[in-house]
Amino acid sequence: IRDSGHGAPPAAPHPGYGPPLQPHPGLAGPQDMLAGRWARLGAAILDSLILAVISVPAILFSIRWDRMQESIESGEPIADPLELYNVPRLMVGYAIAFAVGFAYYTVMHAKWGQTVGKKALGIRVVSAADHSAVSWGQAIGRQAFVYAITVVTTALNFFAAAGALLGLLGLLDTAWILWDQRRQALHDKVAGTLVVKAAPWTPDPYAKS
């Protein structure tokens, strides 16, 4: 039987490979996963407001309102700022505020990698070495560095030069993220931690298996 046609119709042209696939957000480079500086600032402010609920009443409780009223009525300024405070109450108030603050940051970072502020801003603390969950030692060391500066600065506030020097160290600790390549504060470097984005598609090292 002879074929009366001219063969099978030509095949349709190959549609090509289409546009290149976009990488999954979870595969972004390490620099893209670092927490933004504004996010860290926002988280710090929110956490400070939460802790102020405890610290502010403690300080107000230690003020000698009668001594303040005397100064106002007499028009004589108070030469020694300590005269405005019941010092034992002030020390107890500061001790309570520091203890609660230290526990707040340490426990939340060790258990979940996030304080309330960090969770609200979508960031978390991880180990700088491998982005795993931070250990209790890292969480304690991280906060101990911050609070050591805070406690000593508060104690030395009555000695202008020493207090100002420690205050500058506290500012330097926080400001370090402005020029550091990994956006680490000094307390991050001391503890070996890193603050990263906690986006839904990123692995959560604190998730229970």
Secondary structure as UniProt FT lines:
FT   HELIX           25..27
FT   HELIX           30..33
FT   HELIX           37..62
FT   HELIX           65..74
FT   HELIX           81..84
FT   HELIX           87..112
FT   HELIX           116..121
FT   STRAND          123..127
FT   TURN            128..130
FT   HELIX           136..155
FT   HELIX           156..158
FT   HELIX           160..175
FT   HELIX           176..178
FT   TURN            181..182
FT   HELIX           186..191
FT   STRAND          193..197
FT   TURN            200..201
FT   TURN            205..206
//
